[in-house]
Amino acid sequence: MAETEETVKESCSILMISKDMEWMLAFGKGVQRFYLLNERRAETLEAAESRMLESRPDLVILAVQDGLPSMDKLRPIVREKMHPPVPVIVIDSRPEGLDQWIKQGAEYACARRDLLSAVKHVQQIMRATRFDGILHEVEKNAKAVADRYERIYHDLPDPVAYVQDGLFIDANPAFLRTFGVKNRAALDELTLMSFVPHKSEKGLKLLLKKATEKEVVPSERFELQTIEGGKVDMNVSVSGITIDGEPGLQMYLRSADAGGGSVGTGIDPTTSLAGPRVLAASIKQTQERSEAKTVLGYWVYAWVENYRELWQRDGYKAAEILIASVAENTKRLLPPSTEIVRFTDDGLALWLTGNKEETIKRVNGLITHLDEVVPENIGRLVHPKVFAGINEITTESTWEDLVSKGFRAVRGLAASQSSDRVAEPMSGNLSRKDERRVNAIQSILDEQRIRILYQPISALEVDGVPRYADRMQVLQDDSEGGNAEIMEIDKLLQVAERFGLARQFDRIKINTMLQDILSYNGDQRALQCFISLSTDTLLDETFPDWINSQLRATGIAPAQIVFELRLDNLASGFTGAMHLIDKMRPQGSRFALTDIGRLDTNVREMLERVKPEVIKLDMREIDTFEDKEEEDFMREIKAYAEANHAMLIADHMESPAQLSRVWPHDIQYIQGDGIVPPMEKFAFDFNEPLF
């Protein structure tokens, strides 16, 4: 546990204005128990100002000594020139009269002998700074979300209104436009019932009452009226909300003439099915009533692949006939307990109860039946072509996760051109497909059907340093004779990651690389090898000791190894990555943060925590940038690299044409299949110009 805490220490930057070396040393040791200390010192006001302007410290320690700046003279710098202001702790050799320093602008003051209080004051300042930073980030994100939804609200073509006790609290421009209201001030003179004709009053009031009692209420169709008395047919969706601490209602209205499938709570006129929010609410309510880790049934996303093709060829009406036929047959063939909703225009979402095998059998039977169905009135012979993704619903399942898994499973199955039409559920046990894949992976490992290649990392200005990054290929089983063929590795490695087998690939790769280094005829000590690590390896607690022992056994210097950490891998294996860094960085190994194509909060945090010696840019993502976006990103990442003495490599260069994106930014190191493809041995001449 202590080691885990050590890896996640915050950094603390302190400027010490003092001549008391003994006290500063003792104080520094006290702070280092809690923080990674970045300590700088100054003895004059000019030097202190220069240090602070160069890099803002988290706090300043000011000793009361002859020849040092006073708090009065320091205050204008820390309060007015620094934004935000820098807190000051005053250390006085006299324990009496410490409050005078607080009056002069110090955050804290303590006696020289009270070292414990000084360290506690640092902790309090750092804690407050961290909370301020979190609050600022939350406020910034909240404002961004509010601005985004404000734009959506005002630009939305459908009317939206907020109502409390029949009076309007707010309404978007589309509402004013639709109902002929001159402006927002004119709306204040009206009530909701000003737009409801007598024949719709009873039904609408009942809908409003339901919305105050239930979390989700299906939308209903009503005839409303404009301020001039004109008729407007609307599908009205109402949700209960809180406005200024009091219950209120949000009303979303859509013209009854608008097409497309139901995406919310309303009844879809084509299929007579509710929208997905009704199913989401039903699942949530059942989860709340059930014991933890209970399987509640199976989520099925049924996608009608030829819906859009039919729409483009025969029109919207024909496509709606197709989806209506699928919905009708689904309701007829599946058990009455099945909950079915229309999910997007070309799909249905279902919740089936029962065991896994029974669900798979029912869904396969449904798809087989739909293959024979010929909807009437389309004008030609068309069969629905349906793919389905099945996922287990438990008390821990989230709606977003079910939607994401179902969508990806179905679209992946359709894109694979497989004969399978049902993506089977994942649970604690392996699906049959994954069993096959795991067995295939185990066979590859057992038979050592792995080839390790090395891709040169080239320098635009020749420096003669041989740098290679590993690349792995998996060979097909050639037991029946003939040449071995290269097999697609990405899917296998994804399954290997999930089932704890990727670490075995990494160890085979590393052992092969170390042996190839020892077999190299050139200067072995000059080689620099970049090794990519999987999340599974980062989660392996034994890996740091294992790689250390391998390097010792072979006599290969740790300084020759650069460990590549992908952003995605760090998200799941951060603690393991920090253990590896703590073990190998002191011995000279370096660390690369790879696939950098943005500088958001997450990337900045990883840069700050990992402090990589190498940054590998993802040119695939950067290629999608607009000119200004690219220029801003490159300027910022270069500034970071220069300030932290990090090496920049333009990775994933798929064509020499991409050099036009590298040259203007003076990036010296490049890698990619379009520059120099991977090779079997360390055979590239780094002393020859690349172009």
Protein Blocks (a to p, Z undefined) as FASTA:
>chain_A
ZZmmmmmcccdddddddfblklmmmmmmmmmmmmccdddddfbfklmmmmmmmpccfbdc
ddddehiacfklmmmmmmmmpccddddddddfbfghklmmmmnopabdcdfklmmlmmmm
mmmmmmmmmmmmmmmmmmmmmmmmmmmmmmmmmmpmbdcdddeehiafbdcfklmmmnop
ablmlmmmpcfklmmcfklmmmmmmmmmmmmmpmbdcddddddddfkopacddddddddd
deehiacdddddddfkbgcjdfblbccfklopacfklmmmmmmmmmmmpcehiafbjcdd
dddfklmmmmmmnojklmmmmmmmmmmmmmmmpcfklccddehjkbccdddeddfklmmm
mmmmmmmmmmmpccehkopacddddddddddddfkbcfklmmmmmmmmmmmmmmnopabf
bdcdddfbdcfklmmmmmmmmmmmmnopacddddddddfbaghiacddddddddddfkng
pjdddddfklmmmmmmmnopmmmmmmmmmmmmmmmmmmpmblfklpccdddddfklmmmm
klmmmmmmmmmmnopafklpccdddfklmmmmmmmmmmmmmmmmmnopacddehiabdcf
klmmmmmmnopabdcddfklmmmpcfklmmmmmmmmmmmmmmnopacddehiabfklmmm
mmmnopabdcdjklmgcdfbdcbcfkbcfZZ
